[in-house]
Amino acid sequence: MTDVLDTALQTTLDGVLEVIARRREEFGEKKFVPRDIISEFKKVGIYRAATPRRFGGDALPPSRFLRIIEQISAVDASAGWVASFGSSVYLAALPLDTQAELYADGPDVAFAGGLYPVRKAERSDDGWNVTGEWKFSSGCRGADILGVGLVGNEHTGGKPLTALLRPEQVEIVENWDVIGLNGTGSHDLRVTGQVVRDEWTFVRGGEPTVDEPLYRYPAIAYAAQVLAVVNLGAGRAALDYAISTGSGRTGITGAPKLADRAYYRMDVAKAEAELRSARAFFYEISDEVYATVEAGDPATDKQKALLRLASTHVARVGAKAVHTAYTLSGTAAIYDVNPMQRYLRDASVVTQHAFLGDGIYDGAGAVLMDVPPSIPAFI
């Protein structure tokens, strides 16, 4: 699959990237991406990327969507992280009538979920009586629909449910105080006594009710990919900054400019090779798996494992590229005004996500050697 987006889409995206570049400091200060930026994302098709075609969406092949998120993340990782949730294929597990209602006003619906910890909910005549507080609802301040996680039952095969609510039914608890990805607004969601009908719940990772290629693609693996790709963008931005800086100035002490130093050239080149190699693996396996499901065949267990492996690997390599660039940048990088500070903090947060932990290497290795993985629901 081509590495270049359609000309019209790229032109629109370039305009949005300029807006993000001007306002990224604001996102960190406010600790969320404002709703008018969400509207800009809608212009690029972020929130129709995972909407079924039958409801007017684009249902994009994953690698095309991932390339958009990569570009956004290179400008601002928080904006990329929030935009990444436009990939939510989980919603395709809703009943078709519910999806028709959800997309009645158009396919551009911004979803955010505070899915953990899963909470018990009492049954009512109409559905589920939902009360509780949920964490990590990235992008909740700009969402059109919000999800919270519920404990499953005998009808869900033990998998958790997600209950959907409108923003007016939910209180946002503004407690996002972190070292990186400040602008994602990953606040808690608090719900008190809201009844959610069965048709507005779905099994997370359950069978989709829509039969289109995107919804045959492994949903959990895709959820990991859209987060990992943020570090591809951060790593790219950090290396570009190191290359530009190395070419253009002498050291604070008056020593030769950085590009004249062999260690600087060597470390930048190694990081460049590692980042590009990890990126190639990441997109190669994504395109391979999509071609499989597009042809009507299910993704194999090994393909799913390679998707998970490529995601964790690219997140780690992206973070390593940032750290290399930061270390090479010397004293100048310790100042808050230096962009390397933002790259370093954001990239370090991405690798902390549960979907991208070191255990994924163990799970992938197990599947590749035909050993049952110890991680529940790994594939």
N, C-alpha and C positions, 0 to 999 in steps of 0.2 A: 504494500500500500504506500502511496506517495507520502513523502514527508512534508509536502507543501499543501496548505489549505487553499480552497477556492479563492480566486482573486478578490471577489466581492466580499466574502467572509473575512479575509485577511485585512482588507481595507477597513471594514467596520471594526474589527478587533483592534487594529492599530489605533483607531480613534479612542476606543475605550481604555487602552493601555496608557495613552497620554493623560487621560483623566485620572487614572489610578496613580500614575507617577506624581502628579501634582498634589494628590490628596492623601497619599499613604501615611504621612505623619499624623494626619487627622484620625485615621482609623485606629492607630495605636493609642492616641490620647483619649478618644471616646470609648475605646475597647469594643467597638463593633463596626461593621461595614454598613453605612447608612442605606436607607431604603432607596434613595435616588440612584445609588450605585447598583443596587439589585436591579433597578429598571434598566440601567445600562447593560447589565449582564443579559437581560431578556432580549435586548436588541441583537446580541451576538448569538442568541439561541441556546444559551446555557440551560435554561429551564424547560426547553422543549426537547433537549437532547435525549432524554430517556422517556419521553411521552410517546405512547404507541402511535404509529402512523394512522391507525384507524380513528384516532381522536385528534388528528391534525398535527401530531408531533413529528420529529425527525428520526427518532430511534437510531441515533448515530452508531456506527461501528465504534467500539471502545477506543481504538487508537486515535481516531479523529478527535474524539472528545478530550482524550488525555493530552493531545498536543496543544489544544486550546488552554487547558489548565496549566500546562507547563509554561506557556508564554506569560500567562497572568502571574504565575508564581515567581517568574524571573524579575518581575517588576515589584510585586509585593506578595509575600508568602501568605499573609492573612487573607488577602483578597482571593488568592488561588484556592486556599483551603475552603473558604465559604462557597466559592463557585463550584468546587468539586462535588458538592452535594446535589448539583443538578443531574448527577448520574443515578439517582435513586430508582433503580429498576425494581426495588421491593414493592412499589405501588402497583405494579402490574399483577400482583397477587390479589388485589381487591376484586370483588365481583364486577362484572362488566357494567351493570347498571350504575354502580357507585362510581366507577371511573367516568362514565358518561356525565354524571352529575358534577364530578370534580373538575372536569375539563369543559364544562358547559360554556364558560365565558372565554375559552381559549386554552391552548396547550401549555402556556407559559406559567406554570404553577411552581412557586418556590417552596420546597419542603425542608423542614428542619426537625430533628428528633433528639429528644433526651431519652435515650433508650435504656439506660442503666442507672441504678440497679432495677431489674425487673421486679414489679410489685404485684402482690395479690390484689384482686378486685372481686367484689361481691357481685354475683349474678342478680340482675333485676328482670322484670318482665320484658323490658325492651332491649336488654343487652348487658352492659357492664357498668357498675357504679364505680367510677374512677376517682381515687383520692391518693395523693402522695407527692413526692418530690423526686425529680430525676435530674441527672447531671449531664454536662458536656453537650448542650444543645447548640452547636455551632451555627451561627447565622440566624438564630431565633428572632432577633429584632427585625429582620426583614422578610420573615417567612409568611406565606399565604396559608399554609397548613402545617400543623405541628403533630408530632407523634410521640407517644410515651410507651414504655415497655411493660407488658403484663406477663405474669406467669402463665404458661400454657396449661393445657388440660389433656384429657384422654383423646380429644378430637384434634389436637395439634401435633400428635406424635412426640410430645415432650418439648417441642420447640416453643419459644416465646411468641406472644402476640404483640402486635403494635396497634394501639388505639389512636385514631386520628381525631384531632380537635381543631376548632377555629381559634385564631389568636385571642378573641375576646373571652374564650373559655379558660384561658391559661394565664397565670401570673408568672412573669419573668423575674427571677431572683438574681439580681445583678451582683454576682460574686466572682467574676472572672478576673483574678489577680495573679498573673503568671509572668515568667521571665521572657517568654517568646510567644509568637502568634497572638499577641495582645489584641489585635483587631478582629479576631474571629468571633468575639462575643459569645463564647461557649458557656453561657450562664446556665443556672438550674431552671427547671420548669416546675411550677407548683400548681397542682390541680386539686380542687376541693369539690367533691360531690357532683361531678359531671357524669351524666349517663351517656355512654357511647353505644349506639346500636351495633349489632353483630356485623351488619354490612359495611360498617366503617372501621372494621378491624381486619387485620390480615396476619397470617403466619409469616414471621420474618424468615426469609429464605424458603418460603413455601412455593408450591407450584404456581406459576403465573396462569392467569386466565386468558392471556393474549398469546397467540401463536405467531410471533415474529422473531427473526433471528436474534435480536438483542436479548430477548428474554430467555433464550436457551444458553446464553453465555453464563458461566458460573458467577452467581451473584455475590457470594462472599469474597471471592478472589477479586472481582471488580471493585468492591468496596475498599479493599486494601490497595488496589492500584491507584485509585483516584487520590488517595492520601499520600502514597509514596511519591507520586509524580511531582508533588510540591517541592520535594528536595532536589529533583532534577532541575527545576527552575532556580532554586536557591543556589545550588552548586554552580550552575551556568553563570548566574549573575556575579557570584563571588570570584570565579576564575576570570571573567571578563574584566572585572574591576582590577584584579591583580595584574593582568596583562597590560591594561591601560596605564595603571600606576607605575608599573615597572619600566614601561617604555618612556615615561615622561618626566621623571624628577630624580634629583639626587637625594641622598639621605639627609636626615636632620643634622648630622655631624659634618656634612660636606663631603662624605665619601662618594665614590662613583655611583651613578644611577643604578637602580636595582637590576635592570636588564643587562648590565655589564658584568654581573656576578654569576659565575657558573652555577652555584647552588640554587639560585633563584630560577634560572632558566630550566635547570634539570627538574626541580620539584614542580614547577608549573606544567612542564611537559608530561611528567608522570601522572599528575592529577587529571590533565586533559585526556590522556589515553584511557585512564580508568573510568572517567565519567562517560566518555563516548562509548566505551565497550559495554558498560552496564546499561546504558541507554539503548544500544542496539539489541541486546538480549531482551530487554523489557518490551520493546515494540515488536520484535520478531515473534516472541511467544504469544503476544496479544493477537497479532494478525493471524498466526497459525491457528489458534483456538477459534477465532471468529470465523475463519474459512471453514473449519470443521462443522461448527453449528449452523452456518449459513447453508452448507450442503445438506443439512438435515440429519447429521450424525451427532450423537452426544459427545461432549468433551470427555476424554479419558481421565482416569485418576492421575496419571503421570502429567498430563497437560495441566490439570488443576494445580498439582503440586508445583510445577514449573512457574505458573502464574504467581503463586504465593512466594516462591523463592525469588523470582525476579523483582517482586515488589519490595521485599525486605532488603534485598541486595542493593537496589537502586537508591532506597532511602539511606542506607548506610554509606554507600559510595558518595552520594550527594553531600551528606554531612561531612564526610572525610575531605571532600574537595573544599568545602567551606573552611574547615579547620586548617587545611594546608594554606589556603589563601590568607587566612587570618594570621597564622604564624609568620608567614613570609612578609606580611605588611609591616611588621615591627611596631615601634612605639605609636605611630600614627593611628593604629587600629584600636587603641584602648580608649579613645575619646568617643563620647556618645554621638557626636555629629558625624562620625565616620560610618559609612553604610555597612562596613564589615561587622559592626556590632549587631545590626539588625539581622544580617544573614546568619551570624553565629547563633544568636538566641533562637531564631525561628527554626533553623535546621535541627538544633538539638531537641526541640520539642516534638518535631515530627517523628523522630526515632523512638520516642517514648510510647507511642500508641501501641495498644495491645496487639493489633493486627500485624505489627511490623517488628516484633520482638525477636530476640535471638532464637527462641524456641522454634520459630518457623524453619530455620535451617535444619533442625532435628526432624521436624515433621516431613519436610521435603525429602531429606535423605532417606527416611524410612520408606516413603512411597516409592522412590526411585529404586530401592533394593527389595521391594515387595514385602516389606515389613509393616504391620499395622502401626500407624502413627499414634503416639500417646496423647496428642492434642485432640480434645473432643471437637467433632464437626470440622476437622481440618480440611477435608475434601467433601 
